[in-house]
Amino acid sequence: MNKAKIVMFIFAIAAILSMISIGYAIAAETILGIILGIIALCVVMMMGFKMKRKFREQGLL
C-alpha cells in the first residue's frame, strides 16, 4: 500500500467514527452531540474528498 491509500484509509476510519458518534449521541439524547457529530462528519468528508482530488492530480491513486 502506498502512502496515499493509507491516508485515505485514515479518513475513512475518521468518517466511520463520526457516524458512530452521531448514533451514540442520538442514543444519549444529546442535541449538542448530534450537531457536533454531523459537523465532524461534514468536515472529515470534505477534507477526504479534497485530499483524494489532490492525490489524483499527482497521480498517486
N, C-alpha and C positions, 0 to 999 in steps of 0.2 A: 504494500500500500504506500502510495506517495503521500507527501505532507498535505496536499490539498484535500485528499479524501479523508484524512484524519481530522482536519479542521471541520469539514462538512459533517462528519460523524459527531463531533462535539456540539455543533449547532443543532443537530437532530436530537441529541440527548437533552440539550437545554430546552428545546421546544416541547419535548415529551414531559419533562419535569414541570414546565409551566402549565401544561394542560392538566397534569395531576394536581397541581396546586389549586387550580380552579375547582376541580371536583372536591378536593378537601375543604375548600372554603365554602362551597355550597353545603356540604355535609355539616360543617361547623356553624352555618348560618351567619357568616360574617360578610356583610356587603363590601366593606373595605378590602377584604381579602380577595373577593371575586373581581373587583375592579382592578386591583394591583396585578392579579394573575392574568387578566386579559391584556393589560398594558404590557406586562412582561412578555407574553406570547407574541404580541404585535412587534415589539422591539426585536426579539430574537429572530422572528421570521424575516423582518426587513433586513436585518444585518446579514442573515444567511443568504438571502437572495442577492444582495449586493456583492457579497463575497463570491458567490457562485459565478456571477457575471464577470467579476474581475479575474477569477481563475480561468474561465472560458476564453476571455480575451488574451490571456497569457499562454493559452494552450496547455494548461496543466490538467484539465479534465477531459 
